[in-house]
């Protein structure tokens, strides 16, 4: 296994990749809003995401994790000290950054946390048993997209409002809609990949309900719809170019890797990387468009 491949796997197993993706998506919001990046908010987003995903891992820890058939589960609980070390560092950074944000942003962050916990907490009654949102048919993917929109778009928006900075309503609404669709695009392939595993755990995800082929077609349709909506969004040309370039990359990844082979379980995680690349593409093409 090459060095870069090892780094890629470790970033997945430790949830560092998804935390970086959350930070990138939050920072992207400031670029689209054409405002200076508030790094306290960005770091709150990244550390809170890391803690939340690590908590989810701990919450769903199997009885014998070291005997799991999933490499990620075996690695995590063979190196559990890494997770707790990351949690400690994240808590320190999160605590420091929370002192530098406004009260209403802090309260909204609490709302996001509560909304996130609804994913797995058995608080709803479905077919005479208590379940989390992930067990409600078709709800899982929309819940994940909603949480990410709230944390990466609405949270920066709330903080800017607290500072007396008003963002154009249509720029805000367009970003919420585009982000929601984009997150569904990036999440659907994971659920398609996990159809058999989700069926084993009695989870009725969207791909379980539609079938694998229809779910794949839906993903491609959403990529095309996302591109069309980008073209009519009230954004600068460099931003539009970066967003569309990301969609082209995702389409290629889906066609050539993610949907091509079931043997390479990790290919779907390339879509987490696309959340970071989208930010980098927008930064690069926005700067080029200035010349």
N, C-alpha and C positions, 0 to 999 in steps of 0.2 A: 504494500500500500504506500503510495507516494506521500511525501510530507504535506502537500497541499490538500490531499484527500483526507488525511488525518485531521488537519485543522478544520476542514469542512464538517466532518463527522462530529468532532468535539463541540463545534459551535452549535450544531443541532442538538446534541445530547444535553448540553448544559443550558439550553434555551437562550444563549447569548445571541444567536442569529436572529431570533424573533424579537429580542429586546432591541437590537440594532435596527431592525425593520420598523419597529414602533417609533423609535427616535427619528428615523429618516422620514417617515410619513408625517410626523408632527412638524419637523423642520420644513418639509415641503409645503405645509399649510401656510407658513409665514412667507414663503416665496410667492405663492399664488396670491396671498393677500397683499403682497408688495409692502411688507413690513419687516423691520429688523427682527432677527430670530431671538426669541427669549429662551436662553439656554437653561434657565431654571425649569421652565415648563417642559422643555425637551427631555431633560434629565429625569424629571418626575415621571414622564411618560415611559421612558426606558426602564427605570428601576422598578416602577410599579408593575410593568408588564412582566419583567423577570420574576418578581416575587409572586405574582399571580400564577404564572405558568408553573413555577416550582411548587407552589402550594397545590395546584391541580395534580401534579405528579405524585406528591406525597399523599393527597387525599385518595387517589385511585391506586395506591400501592397494592400489588397483588400479595397473596399469602406467602408465596415462595418466589420473590422477584428474581433471584439468581438462577432459577430454573425456567424462566419465561422463554417462550419461543421467539420473542422479539428482541433483537440485538440492543436496541435503545434502552429497554427496560433493564436488561442484564447489566449494561454498562453503567447506567445511572446508579443502581443500588450496589454495584461493586465499587463505585467511587462516590459514595454518598457524601463524604466529607467535602467534595468539590461543591456540591449543591449548597451545603450549609455555609461554606466560606463565601460563595457568591451572594447568598442571602444576607450575610452579615455586612459585606461591603455595600450591597444595594441599599440596605436599611440606613446605613450611615449617610450615604449620598442623598437618599430620599428625605431623611429627616432634615438635613441641611437646606435642601432646596425648598422644602415646604415652608420654611421661615421666610422665604423671599417671594411668595405668591400671595395674592389677595384672598381674603376670607371667603368670598363667594366662589372663587376657583377651588379653594380647599373643600368647601361643602359639595361642589359639583363633582370633585374627584371622589368624595365619599359615595355619591350617588352612582358613579361609574363602577366603583368597587362592589357595591351592593348588587348592581345589575349583573356584573360578572359572576358573582357567587350564585346567582339564580341558575347558572348553566348546569351545575352539578348538585346543588342542594335540593333534597327531596321535599319541596314546599308546595307542589301542585298535586292535585288528585286526578289521575287518569286511569280509567278502567279499574276503579276501586283500589288503587294503590298510589302511594306517594312517590312522585318522580320529580326530577329537575327538568329544566327546559330542554336539555339534550335528549330526553326520552319522549318528548311530545313530537308526534310525526311531522317532519318537515321543518320544525322550528329551529333546529340547531344552527344551520348555516346563516339564517337571517339574524339570529341572536348575536353570533360572532361578528357579523358585519356591522350591526347596530352599535355594539360596544366599541369597535374600532373607530367608527365615525364619531361617536361621542368623545372618545379620548384623543384622537388625532386631529379633529377639526373643531368640534364644539368647545373643548377645553381651552385651546388657544384663543378662540373667539370670545369666550367669557372673560378670560384674563385681559384681553385688549379692551373690552367694554368697561371693565373695572378701572382701566387706566384712562378712560374717556376717549378712546380711539374707536370710532364707528366704522365698521367695514360695510362696503356696498352690499345690500341685501341679496342681489342676484348673484354676486360672486360667491357669497356664503352658501346660498341654496344650491347653486350649481355644483359647488365642491362637495357638499353633503351627498347629493345624488350620485355624482361621478364616483366618489369614494365608496359608497355603498355597493354599487355595481362592481367596481374593481375588486373589492374584498370578496364578493361572491365568486368572481372569476378565479381568484387565487385560492379560495377555499374548496370549491367544488371538486377539483382533482384529488384532494385528500380524501373526500368522502367517497369518490368513485374508486379510489385505490383500496379503501377500507370497507367495501361493501360486505365482504364475507365476515370480516371481524365485527362490524356493526351488527350484522344479522345474528352472530353468535351472542352478542350482548343485548339482543332484542331492541336495537336502536333503529327507528324508522326514519332514516335520513332521506333527503331529496333523491339521491341516486337509487336508494333502495326502492323508492316509490315509483320512479320513472323507468328504471332499468338502466343498465350501464351505457348502452348505445345512445339512448335519448338524452341522458345526462351529459355525454360528451358533445353531442350536437348542440345542446343548450349552452355549454361553455363557449363554443365557437360563435354562436349567435350573440351572446353577451359581449364578446370581444368586439364584434362588428358594431353592435349598438353603442358600446362605450366610445369607439372611435368617432361615430357620427355625432354623439353628444359633445365630445371634445371640440369638434369643428365649430359648433354653434355656441360654445361656452364663452363668456366674456373675459377671456384670458389673453395675455400677450402671445405673440407668435412663437417665441422661444419656448414658452411653457407648453403650448399645444404640441409643438414638435417633439418635445421630450416625452410627453404623455403618450403620443401615438407611437413613437419609437419603442417605448416599453411594451405596448400592445403587440407590435410586430415581433419583438423578442419572445413574448409569452406565447404567441401563436406558434412560433417556430419550436419552442420548448415542448409545447403540448403535442405537436405533430411529430417531432423527431425523437422525443425522449419520454416524456411523462405518460402519454397514452400509447406509446409504441410497445413497451415491454412491461409485463407484470413482475418480472424477476428482479428488477432493480427498484426496490422499495423506496430508496432514498431520493429518486429523481424528483418526486413531488416537492421536496424541500427546496429545489431550485426556484420555485415560485416565491418562497420566503425571501430568497436573495433578490428576486425581481422588485420587491418592495424597496430595497436599498438602491438598486440600480435605477429605479424610476426617479428617485431624488437626484442621483448623480447625473442622469441624462438631462433633467430639467435645469440643473445648475449649469452644466456645460453649454447646452444649446441657448439658454437665456443669456449667458455671457457672450456667446458668439454673435447673437442677434443684435448686440449693442454696437458692434463694429460695422 
